[in-house]
């Protein structure tokens, strides 16, 4: 008796929209939940080579919290590409400037580093 494994195709994936309220929630916990939904880990038909994750909308990203007073200690770095072009910004300033970027960076670092990362 032969067993056949059925793999899900890209056309067979059912994507659902999720709305997550990040108000007064911890950044890492929210990012973990979002990454899990984007990858599709909570679905029965997960396939490693198909982007089968759902769509996520995050509300109140400016009210996200960090634990143990890290608001003034957590740094975000970017480099301009020029010598001496390393730029630093503290979490408090980044949340005021663009709160979406904080959640985006946290989720991006939780996704697997492969070709499907840009699609998610």
C-alpha positions, 0 to 999 in steps of 0.5 A, a space after each residue: 500500500 502506497 501513501 501519497 503526501 498531498 502538497 498544497 499549491 499556491 492556488 489552493 491557499 485560503 488567506 484570511 485577514 486578521 486585525 490585531 490591536 497592539 495597544 498596551 501589549 508587549 512588542 515581542 509578544 505582538 510580533 511573535 503572533 504576527 509572524 506566526 500568522 504571516 508564516 501560516 503556522 496556525 494552519 493545518 496545510 502549512 507547506 515550507 515552499 509556499 507562502 500560505 500565511 494570512 494578511 495582518 493589520 495592526 492597530 495602535 502601533 504607537 501604544 506598544 510597550 517594552 518590558 523593564 524600562 527598555 524604552 530609553 535603552 533599546 537602540 535601532 541602527 541603520 547605515 547610510 552607506 557612507 563612511 561614518 554613516 551609522 545612525 542610531 535612534 532610541 526606541 522612544 524617538 522611533 515610536 514618535 517618528 514612525 511607530 509602524 517601523 518598530 513592529 515591522 523590524 521586530 516581525 521581519 527579524 522573526 521571519 525565516 531568511 529565505 525567498 518567501 520573506 519578501 512576500 510575507 
